[in-house]
Amino acid sequence: MDQTGLACDNGTCHIVNIDFPDIIKIRNLWMPVHEREENIAADIRNDSWMDQIDGSRGIILFASGVFHYFKTEEVKALVLRLSQHYPNGCLIFDTIGKAGLRLMMSKILKNMGIQDVKGYFCVSDPLKELNWSDTINVSSKGYMLGYYDMKSPGIHPSHRLLARLGDRMMKMSIIKMEF
């Protein structure tokens, strides 16, 4: 259960967590909402939740670890709808390349009854592959190396190696889409 919104709160943010009803039920039980925070029980692929969130003063949407479970066409369609519903908004999410998805999801997908990752959302070249609209500006940074200085003396060399493997070989990235 992601807490990125709270971690990024500057004291003025309105934070909305959207997840399936059973997950929101657990979230409400274990993580009571804070001031300026609310939970919405919904499937993000169903646009009904969008009418519950006012984006007129700007909006930053985080989808951490979400899109790996969707087909590429579902992600593209959702992103295009978000860009229309929330002009001047921003969507931030993580991606992984095909080899990384296959490795990471093999156990999870098998447990879900999915035998092949073909068609599931993965990205190797974000700037090229996510160019879905002229009104969406796409930028990308490495998942591990893009936001943290791994050259710090407190970082063990094996952790640096794992970060390089994740970002370069598994194509792990953080994507920012500005509408």
N, C-alpha and C positions, 0 to 999 in steps of 0.2 A: 504494500500500500504506500504509494508515493507521497512524500511530504515536501516536494520541491517548492510548492507554492508558499508554504510557511517559511521555508528556509530563505526564500527570496523576498519576503514581505518587508516593505519599507515603512510599515505602519499605516499605509493608506490603501493597500490592496484589498480588493474583494476577491476572495479565493473560493472557487467552486470545484469540487471533486465530482467527477462523473464516472460511474461504473455500473455494472450489472446490479440488479436489486439485491441478490444474495451477498455480494461483496460490500455494498453500502450498508447492509444490515450489520455485518461484522465490523465494518469501519465505525459505525455509530456506537457499537458496543465497546470497542477497544480504544477508539480514538475520538473522543467527543469533539465536536466542532468548537473552534475558537471564535472570538469576536471577528466579524467580517468574513466568516467562512460558512459555507453551506455544502451539503451533499445532495446530489441529484442521482436518483436511481434510473438509469437508462442505458440503452445500447447506443453508443456514439454514432453508429451507422444510421440510426433513425433520427431524423432532424428535429424531432419535437423538442428536444432539450435546448436547441438554439434559441427558441422563443422565450426561454426562461432566463437568459443571460443578456444583459444590456451591454453591448460593446461600443456604445456611442462615445465613451470617453477613452477608448482604446482597450485592447484586450491582448493578453499573451496567453496562448494555449500551449500546455505541455502534454505530450503524449509519450510518456516514458515506458518503454517495453511493451507497447500496445500494438504497433503496426505489424510486428513479426507474425502475428496470428491472422492477419488479413491477406486476402489476395491483392495483387498489385492494382487491379482495376478498382477494387473497393477503396483503397487508399487514395488513388487519383481522384475518384469521384467525390470522396469526402473532402479532400483538400480544395477542389474546385468549388464545392458548395460553401465551405468555410470562407473562402476568399470573397465570395459574393455576399454572404450574410454579414461578414465582419470586415468591410473595407478598412484599410489602415490597421488591420490586426496583424498578429505575428503568431506563427506556429513553430514550436521547437520539439523535435523528436529525435530518437536514435535509430540508426540503421546498422545493418551488417551485410556483408557480401554473401554471395551464394554458398561458398564453401563454409563460411562461418555459420550461416543459417543452418546448413545441413548438419554441421557438427553440434551446434548449440541445441537445436530443436529435435534431434533424432529421437531422444527418449521422450520428450514432451509430446511431440506429434504422434508418436506411436501410442502413447497412453490415451490420446484423443481419438485414435482410430484413423489417423492420417498416415498414409504410407509413403507419400512423395511430397517434397517441398516445391515441386514445380508449380509455378504460378504464385507462390507466396511472396510477399513483399521483401525484397532484398535489393541492395544498391551497391554497385562497385564504383561508379563514377557519378556522384550526386549532381554535379553541375550540368552534366549531359543528360542523364536519365530522368531527372526531375524537372526538366524544362517543359512544364505542362501548360503554361499560360504566360503571355506577355505582361500580365499585370502582377505576376508573382516573382519576387526577387529571391533567388536561392543562394545561400552561402553554407559552407561546410567546414568543420574542423574535426581533427582526429578525436575519437572518443576519449582516449587516455592522454595522448601527447598534445592535443589541441588546447587544453585549458590549464594544464599544470606543468610546471617546470620539473621534469623528471631528472634534471641534472643536479638537483639539490643534493648536498652531501648526505642527507639523512635517508635518501632513497637507495635501497639495496640494488646492486647491479642486476640481480635476477628479476626484480620488479620492473626495471627499465626494459629488460629483454621482453618480458611478458607484455608490456605496454606496446612495444614496437611490433610484436607479433600480432597483437589484437588489432592495432590500427592499420598496419600495412598488409599483413597476410589475410586477416579475416575481414578487412575493409570496414572496421568499426568506425562510425562517424556520428557526430551530432549535427543535425541539419536545422537551419533556421530559414523559414520561409516568411517573407514580409509581403503582405497583400497590398 
